[in-house]
Amino acid sequence: MRLRREIHRLRNSPSLRLGAHITTAIRRPWRAPFLVVSLPFMMFLIGLELVGLKSLPKGQSLNPAGRSLNKGNCVVMFPTNGVGFGHFTRMLALAKRMKAKDSELEVIFFTTMPTLHLLKPYGIPSHHISGPKYFKGVDSNEWNALLEEELTLCLETHNPSMFVFDGAFPYRGMLRAIQGRENLKKVWMRRGMFRKGARIPVDSVQHFDAIVRPGDAHGEPDKQSEHGVELITCAPIVLLNEHDLLSRTDARFRLGIPQDCRAIYVQLGAGQINDITSEIRMTLDELLKHDNIHIVLGESMIGSRIHVELPRIHVLRDYPNSQYFNGFDAVVQAGGYNSFHETRAFGLPALFYPNLETGMDDQLARCLLAEEEGWGYVVKHRTERSIRLGIEKLLNHSSTSKPQRLANGAEALAENLVSKLGGIA
């Protein structure tokens, strides 16, 4: 199979195709005069393929015709890693529920995320490939060839009946690895719409049998099919259910904070703590003006270490941090998809600092829903004064309004996909 893949790659390489074009013209002299036009045109088309604006040439299936495949009861999941845990968390939320619905189902992770130890409690083995920026002297084409080789080996070893990808951009190497595998059901979980002008390879969607669009609190997912493939929608996805959370007492013991204090969870990615003009430092300083407040500062497991020398601040580097939510009285955070829906699901009063420059992710609209429902507040433009007023509102919060509890979309989606292991309709 490896030799077959190498032959397929060589036959479709730009150098061999251009060479074959010239050789054909030499064998058929009447074509030679047209090389001055046909050769640049062919180079232009190959260039479009390399940047993802034209479909790659169709090749023969890597599985020989008539070969019998013993499909295993196995799903391979490929979460990419962005600036946080969004893709990884959605895949893990789905994986644990699919395994709960079918105890015999094997789930394999293939991922660029470095935090593979987080899968161990769930009994999920994994394959890891570092992202292209971590390899010195390896360009995009070389990395995609490496990805194709490793993912192909993963698929051939485990022989899954379903492949689920969660990411905004489908890698070329991944698409080549899943291409032609007719017995593999391919699903792409993707939040948001396909934006006009987005640099997504034109034939990406056609590699998949279905696209999953998780819902968002501020609006239902678009139920219109895109590019003719099946569209699956579900409620917002969160990793934990309420019964998975630690009790208030246990959470505070683990965090090392007093049982009788007011505990505020803060997770903001913007600014340095030692910069007194940053929004995170202004937030901490304002909270510490109040007696008996302890701050639990969330630190990403894939981010830099936080160095802070302020009183009553406890750094939490764990996953998922939402398991401690019963131990908090309120939260201050950005308006990202995962953090917002976790806070909403578990009913915590919140102060949101939405990122207004996130492209297709409308954090402001999402966070304003918390104000409409009466359990949250939004500071759109952060200054020392606006942060102070926002924290006063948060600490004086006395509303009995609770977020509307929605079903966890991972439950329905898991049931849907488990039912499709025998074939996507």
N, C-alpha and C positions, 0 to 999 in steps of 0.2 A: 504493500500500500504506500509506503514511503517513496519508493521508486516511481510509482504511478503518479503521486502528487508532484514529484520533482519534474517528471516528463510534462505533466500538465502545465506546471509553472513555466518551464522553458519554452514550450510551444506558444504560450501566450505572452512571453516577454517582449517588450518593445524592440530590442535589438534583433531577435530572431524574426519577428514579423516584418520589420523594415528590410532585413537582409533577404527574406523570402520574396518580398515585393520586388526588390532590385534583381534578384536571380531570375524571377519569372520574366522580367522585361528583357534580360539577356537571352533567355531561351526563346523568347518570342519577340524578335527584333521590331516588329511593327508597334510594340508597346513602348519601346525606348523613347521616342520623341515626347511621349506623354508624361515621362518621369518628372519633367520640370514642373508639372502641375500636380500629378498624383502623389508624388513623394511628400511635398510639403503638406498636402491635404491630409495624408495619412498620419504624418507627424502631429498635425493639429488635433486629429481625432484621438490619438493616443494620449496627447497632453490632457484632453478633456477627461479621459478615463482616469488618469493619475490623480487629478484633483477632485474626482468624484462627480463631475458634471455629465458623465456619459457612462452607460452601463458597460461593464467588462464583457468581453466576448464570452458567449456561452460555450462551455466545454462539455465533454462527456462526463457522466456521473462517475464519481470515484468508486462507486459500488458497481462492479461488473453486472451486466444484465443477467437476470435470472438467479443471481446469488441470493441464497436464503439468509435472512438476518433474524437471529433470535433476539427479539426486543426484550430487554430487561425491564423490570418494574423500577425504573430509575429516572430521575429528573436532574439535569445539569442546569445550575443557575449561575448567571454571569452578572454580578453587580459591579459596575465601575466605581471608582472613587472620585468624588468631587472635592469640594472644600470641607465637606463634613461627612456624616454617616447616612445621608438620605437614601441613596440607592441600596446600600448594604442593609440598612434597617428594614426597608420594605421587603427585600428578598428574604431576610431572616424571619420577619413576621409571617410571610407566606409559607416559608419552608416548614416552620414548626407546626403550623396548622394543617398543612398537607400531610405531614407525618402523623399527626394526631388522627386524621381521618382514614389513613391507610397505614397501619403499623408496619406493613411489609415494604412500604415504599422507601427506596434509597434516594437520598438527596445529596448531590455533590456540588460543592461550590468551586467555580473557577473564577478567580477575581484578581484585580489589581490592588485591592485593599490589603494593607500589611497586617491587619489585626486578626489573624487567623485563629488565635487562641480563644477568641470570643465564641467560636463555633463549637468548641469542645463540650460545653454543658448540654448541647442539643444533639450530640452524637453525629455531627455533620463533618465528614472529611472534606479536604479542599486541595485545590491546585492553585499555585500563586505565580503570577508573572508581574514583575515590576513594570510600572509605566515607562514610556519612552524617555522621559526626562531624567531618569535615574541611570541610564546607560551612557557612558562617555563614547562619543564618536559613532553613535548609532542613529541614523536618520530615520524618518518616518517609514519609508519603504522597507528598510531592513527590520525595523521593529515589527511591522505588520507581517512580514514573512516569519519572524520568530513566533508571533502570536498565532498565526495560522498553523504552524507546525505543532506547537504545544497544545492548542485547543483540539486539533485533529487527533492527536495522540490520546487526549482525554476522552473524546467522543468514541474513538475506536476501542479504547480499553473498557469503558463502562457501558457502552452500547445503550444509551438512554432512549426512552421513547418520547421525551420532551426536553426542549431547551428553552430557558426563559432568560431574557436579557433585560437588565434595567440600566438605562443610561440615556443621555440626551443625544449622543452621537455614536452611530454604529461603526466600529472599526472595520477597515477594509479586510484585514486579516481574518477577523471573525466571520465576515460575510462569505469569504472564500471557503472557510472551514465548514460552514453549514450548507453551502450551496450544493445542490444535487442530492441531498440526503432526503429522499422522498418518504422514508419511514420515520423521520424525525419531525415531531410537531414543534414548530418554532413560534415563540410568543415574545413580543416586545412590550415591556411595561414602560410607559413613558408619560410623565406628567406634562400638561400644557399642550397647546396646539402647535402644529408645524408652521413656523412663521415664514412669511414671504421673504425670500432672499437668504434663508438659513442655509449654511454650507453643509447640507446633508446629501450624501451621494444619491443621485436621482432614482436609483433602483433599489434603495435600501429597504423600503417597505415591502416590496415584492418578494423579499427573501423570507418573509414571515407569514404565518397562517392567521395570526390574530394580533391585535394591538390592545393592550390593557390601559385604560385611562382611569387612574384613581380619582375620586371626587375631591373637591375642596370645600371648606366650610362656607365660603362666600358665593358659591355657585355650583350648580350641577355640572358634571362633565358633559361636553358636547357629545350627543349620541349619533352624530352624523359620521358615517363611515368615510375613511380617507384612503384614497388610492385603491379602493375596491377590496380591501381585506376586512375580515370580521373585526368589529370593534366591541370590546368588553368593557363595561363600566362598573364601578363599585364605589361604595362609600369611602371616605378617607381611611387610610391605613395607619395603624399604630402598632407598635411591637407588643406592648403589655396590655392585659386586661386588668380590671380593678383588683381582682383577687390575687394578682401577681405582685402587688406592691407590698413593701414592708410595712408593719404597723408603725404608728407614730413613735412609740417608745423604742422599738428596735432600730428604726431609722436614725433617731437622735443618738442612741448609744453608738452606732457605727460611725456616725459623723463626728462624734466627740463634742456635741453641743449640749448645753443645759436643757433639761426637760421643760423648764418654766420660762425659757426665753422666747422672743419672737424671732423666728428664723426666716430669712429672706434668701431665696435662691436667685443668683445673678449669673446669667450667661450672655455675654456680649462679645462679639469678635472684634469690635472696632477699637483701635487705640491702645496705647501702652499705659499700664497702671502707674508707672513712675512719671508719666507726663500729666501734670496737674490740669492741663487744658483738655485732656481727652475725655470723651463722654463716659467711659467706664470709671475713670478716676473721680470725676465730678459726681457720679452716681454713688460710688462707695463713700466719698466724703460726706455726702448729704445724708445717707443712711446712718452713718456712724455718729451723727449729731444727736441721734435719738438713743436714749438709755435702753438697756436690756435687749438690744437688737444684735443678733449674730448673723453674719453673712456667710452663706455657702457659695463659693465662687466656682462655677463649672469650668473645667479645663478639658479641652478636647484630647482624646488619646492619640490623635494623629497630628496634634499641633505642638508648638513650642511650650516649654515649661513656663509657668507663671511665677514670677518672683515678686512677692509682696511682703512688706514689713509694716502692716497696719494691725491694730488690735481687733479682736473679735471677727477675724476673717479666717475661714477654713476652706482650703482648696480641695475640690472633689474631682479626682481623675478616675472615672469608673465608666462602666457601660452596662445597661443603659442607666443614665442618671435619673430617669423617671421612676425607677424603683423606690427612690427616696421621697417621692412627692408627698406622701402622708406626713412626713416630718417637717414640711414647710408650711408657713402661714401665707406666703405670697411669693410671686416671682417677678423678676425684671429681666426681660429678654428681647431678642430681635423677633421678627415676625416670620421666620422660616416655616416651611410646611410641617416638618416633624414636630418641632418644639411647640408650635401653636396648637396643633391637634392633640398633642399629649396633655398640654395644660388645660385645654377645653374638655378633654375626656375625663380628667380627674378633678375638675371643679375648683381650680385654684384662682384666687384674685390675681390679676396680672397687670403689669405696666409694660407696654410694648414700645420698642424703638424700631419701627419698620425701615428696612432698606429700600430707598426709593429708586435705586439704580440697578435693578435685578432683571431687566429685560422682560421676559414673558411671565415672571412670577410677581403677581400684584400683591406684595406684602401689605401695602396700605389698606386695600379693600378687605383683605383677610382680617387685619387687626381691628378695623373699624367695626366689624361684626361683634367683637367683644364689648365694645361700648354700647352697641344697640341692645345686646342681651343683658347688659348691666353688671358684668363681672370683670371688665377690663377697662384700661385707659390707654390712650395713645399719645405719645410725644412725637410729633411729626418732624419738627426741626429742633435739634437738641442744643440748648444753651444752658448756662448755669441757672438762669431763672426758670426756664421751662422744665428742666429736670427737677428742680426743687418743688415746683408746683405739682408735677406729676407724682413725685414720691409722697407729698402730703396727701394727695387724693388716695393713693394706694394704701397708705398707713391708716387713713381715716375711713377706709372702705367698711361700710356697715350694711350694704345691700344684701338682702337675702336671695337676690336673683342668682340662679345657677345656669351654667351653660346647658344648652339642649343636648342631651345625651344621644349620640348617634351610634348605630351599629358599627362595629369595627369591620371595615371593608375587607380585611384579610380573611375573615371567616367565610364570607360568601364567595370570594375569589378562589380560595382553596378548594371549596366544594365544587365550584365550576371546573377548575382545571383538573382535579382528580377524576371528575366524570369524563373529561375529554382525553384522558390518557389512552383510551381505546380509539380515538379519532376525533379530530376537530370537524364539526359539522360545517 
